[in-house]
Amino acid sequence: MRDREIINQVVATYSEKNPATKCSLIASALIVVCAKSGVSGCYGGVDVTKHASWYMFDLGIATQTLCLTAHEMGLGTVVVGLMDHDACRKVIGLPDGYEVAAVIPVGRPAVEPKEGPPRRPVSDMVHLNAFGRKMF
């Protein structure tokens, strides 16, 4: 969304101390990440996996891809989840059967990107045949 009034209303659903409030208010656009419930991980609208809300996994992949693509285009993003999701769904008029998962502000970065923390080696996270058996 690019409508400033709707952006202000969506940001008003953020939790009071959400650090993404400032960048969201000045972002060029906000993307509200939503999913249709009762589909992913479901058959006939019934969860068939141990973990409910399987759509969150699918949205995680889509959100990461969107943020990486924006980065390649020189845009900045952040994934915002500290918010009143139900209030946000009302602001955007999301119908029943859909859920708001996150908001992604998109815009030109105000500061130069800095180096992130060092990554853990893959060998710390990958196991062979059983948990605790190091692969490397």
N, C-alpha and C positions, 0 to 999 in steps of 0.2 A: 504494500500500500504506500501511496505517496501523499495522500491527503493529510495535511498537517493536523487538522482537527481529530481525525481518526487516530493518527499516530499519538497525539497527546492523550487520547482516551485509552489506547492500548497501554501506553507507558504508565498511566495512572493505575493499572492493575498490577504493576510490579510491587513487590514487597518494599516496605519503607526504606530499608537500607541497601537496596539492590545497587551494586556498583555500576551496573550497566545503564542506569537511568540517564545519565548525562549524554553518553554517546548515542543512546536511542533517540533522545529528543532532537539531536542535531544530525542524525543519519539522513541520507538521501531517501531511503526507503526502509520499511520494515517488512519482513516476510514472516507471517504467522504460520508455523508448521503444524499441520492438522492431519488427522487420520480418521478413516472410517472404521469404527469399532465393529467387532463381530465378524471380521473377514480374515485377517492375518492370524494364523494359528487356530483357526476355527473351522468347523464344518457345520453348516446349518445354523450359524450364529452361536454355536456352543464351543467354548474353549476345549481343545483336544490336546493341549500340551500342558505340562506341569506349571509353566509360568504364564500367568494371565497377561494381558496387554502386550501380546507378541508384536503388535504394530510398532511398539517403541524400538525394537531391534531394526525393523525396516526403516523407520524414520531416522534412526541414528546413522545408518548408511547413507541415506539420501541427504541428510543435513551435512555430514562430513564432505560428501562430494560437492555439494553446493558451496560450502565454505572454501574448499580447496580451489574450486573453479574461480570463485570471486578473487581469491588471493592471486591466482595466475593473471587475472585481469587488473591487478593493482588496487583492488578494493579491500577494505577491512571489514571484518565481521566478528561477531561474538554470539555465542549461543546463550540465550536467556531462559532460565527455567524457574527462577525465584520470583514467583508471581501467583496471583489468584487466577488459575486457569479457567474456572467457571465464569468469572467476571469478564475475562477476555473473550470467551466464546460468545457472551451476550453482546459485547461491543461490536464484534464482526458479524453477528447474526448467523452464527454457525447452527445448522439444524440438528435436531436429535439424531443420534447415531454417529456423530462425529465428535472428536476430542481435540482440544488444543494441547500440543506437547511442548512447544517452545516458541520463542520469537527470535528472529535473526535480524538485527540492525545491519544495514549495508551502507557503506559510504567510503569516501576517501579518508585514509588514515590521517589523523591530525599530527602525529609524530612518526618519525622513522621507526620501522620495526626493529626490535632488538633480539638478540640471540636468546632462545629459550633455554630451559634447564637441560642438562645433559640427559640423554636417553639411557635407560637401563639396557644392558646387553640382552640380546635375544636368549642367550644361554641361561639367563636367570629366570626365564618364563616358560621355556619349552621343556617338556618332559617326554621320555621315550617309553612307551608301553605301559607305564604306571606313574602316578604322581610321585615326585621325589627322585626319580631316576633321570639324571641329567642327560640330555641328548648330546651335548657338546662337552 
